[in-house]
C-alpha cells in the first residue's frame, strides 16, 4: 500500500462503529479466501500444518481455520463476533472441516499458553492492538512455533475494478480510510522483530480472483466501509451505484479482479 502497515493500523483504528457481524452473511457468501498456493507456500517455508495445532486470530467466517483443518491441523478460530462464528461453523459443516471457535479478542484469547505450533492473522492484523496481539501470539506458541501475518488485498489502479470501487466507497462513506494500497505490508517484519520473533521472512504473489458482478457487489458490501458501518438505506444506495458502474464500465462477467497475497513470518 502507499502507506505502510503501521499507518494502515492507525487508519483502521480511526474508523468508528465497524461491526463485521452486521455483514456476516455477505462475508461468508461472497468474500474470496486465500488461494491454495498460500498454504503451499507456508509449508515450503517450513510451517507445520498437518498434525499441528493452529490458532487463527480474527478468524471471521473461518476461511483460514477451515483450510488449515482440511490440511490436517487441529485449529481454534478466535473472533469477537458471534455472528461470524455462526457462519464459520456452517461453512465448516458444508466443507467437511472441523475447527473450534471461541468468542474472544486477538489480544486476550483465553487459550492455554505454549500449545500452538502456528498462529495466523489473516486480513485482520490492522484491526488489532498489534503489540499486544503479537505478545499474545508469542504466549500461545511453543518454542519454535510460527506467527504468520497475511492478507489478500485487491490492488487498486486508476480505472481498474478495485480503483473505481474504492472511489465509490469514499463517496458513500468519507470516513473510510483503508483504500489506496498495493497489498504490501512491509512494517509487519519490523513488528515481528520488535515483538521478539526471530527468523523473520516474507513472501508475496499476485492472483486474479474471478468475481461475477453479483459476487463483487456482495464482497464489497462485506467490507469495513460499506455494510459494516453504513445504514441499510445507505448500503442499498451504494449497491445500486456499484451495480450501475460495473454494468457500464466492466461488462465482462465474471471479471478478473487483481489481488495480492502478502505474508510475514516469524519464529517464537
C-alpha positions, 0 to 999 in steps of 0.5 A: 500500500502507499502507506505502510502497515503501521499507518494502515493500523492507525487508519483502521483504528480511526474508523468508528462503529465497524461491526463485521457481524452486521455483514456476516452473511455477505462475508461468508457468501461472497468474500474470496479466501486465500488461494491454495498456493498460500498454504503451499507456500507456508509449508515450503517455508517450513510451517507445520500444518498437518498434525499441528495445532493452529490458532487463527486470530480474527478468524471471521467466517473461518476461511483460514481455520477451515483450510488449515483443518482440511490440511490436517491441523487441529485449529481454534478460530478466535473472533469477537463476533458471534455472528461470524462464528455462526457462519464459520461453523456452517461453512465448516459443516458444508466443507467437511472441516472441523475447527473450534471457535471461541468468542474472544479478542486477538489480544486476550484469547483465553487459550492455554499458553505454549500449545500452538505450533502456528498462529495466523492473522489473516486480513485482520492484523490492522484491526488489532492492538498489534503489540499486544496481539503479537505478545499474545501470539508469542504466549500461545506458541511453543518454542519454535512455533510460527506467527504468520501475518497475511492478507489478500488485498485487491490492488487498486489502479486508476480505472481498474475494478478495485480503483473505481470501487474504492472511489465509490466507497469514499463517496458513500462513506468519507470516513473510510480510510483503508483504500489506496494500497498495493497489498504490501505490508512491509512494517509487519517484519519490523513488528515481528522483530520488535515483538521478539520473533526471530527468523523473520521472512516474507513472501508475496504473489499476485492472483486474479480472483474471478468475481461475477458482478453479483459476487463483487457487489456482495464482497464489497458490501462485506467490507469495513466501509460499506455494510459494516458501518453504513445504514441499510438505506445507505448500503442499498444506495451504494449497491445500486451505484456499484451495480450501475458502474460495473454494468457500464464500465466492466461488462465482462462477467465474471471479471478478473479482479487483481489481488495480492497475497502478502505474508510475514513470518516469524519464529517464537 
